Every structure is written in structure tokens, then in C-alpha cells.
């Protein structure tokens, strides 16, 4: 199966609640459980109310990641998730935090 790119903008109470670390942990868990690779990053945006995720991998793993992003960690309140799918471009490196 070929890789795809997921770009997601998560809005709501998603900063200062551990959302980035949550996303990183979920991606790592999916990689372990499914023996798959997810590359990319997660970062807070300057607006103080949104988090951006760019990830590449198999669509099934990215859909599993997206499902968890729609929920978020316990202190988060996800109000909306804007999603864009595209072709993988590569060069993202292991999934992690971006500042």
C-alpha cells in the first residue's frame, strides 16, 4: 500500500492540555501495534487555539490517528478538525513535536 499525507488542523481547547504529546504517543502506539511507520509532526499554532498535524503513512494508520485526534487527551475540548488528504511527499522524518 502506498503512503499518503494527512494534514489536520485541530481547533478548540487544544493548547496547554498535552495535545501534542498525546498525538505523538498515539502515533507511536499505532506504529507499535500495526508494525507501521508514521512520519511527520505536530505543532501548536500562534493563534493559541489550534494544533496542526502533518503525517505520512498508510491511510489506514493515519485514519486511526485521526480518530484519536478528534477525541484528544482528557483535558482537551476538540471543537473541529479540518482534514486534507494528499500524496506523500516524503522527507518528514519520525513523527514528533515541532516547536
C-alpha positions, 0 to 999 in steps of 0.5 A: 500500500502506498503512503499518503499525507494527512494534514489536520488542523485541530481547533478548540481547547487544544493548547496547554492540555498535552495535545501534542504529546498525546498525538505523538504517543498515539502515533507511536502506539499505532506504529507499535501495534500495526508494525507501521511507520508514521512520519511527520509532526505536530505543532501548536499554532500562534493563534493559541487555539489550534494544533496542526498535524502533518503525517505520512503513512498508510491511510489506514494508520493515519485514519486511526490517528485521526480518530484519536485526534478528534477525541484528544487527551482528557483535558482537551475540548476538540471543537473541529478538525479540518482534514486534507488528504494528499500524496506523500511527499516524503522527507518528514522524518519520525513523527514528533513535536515541532516547536 
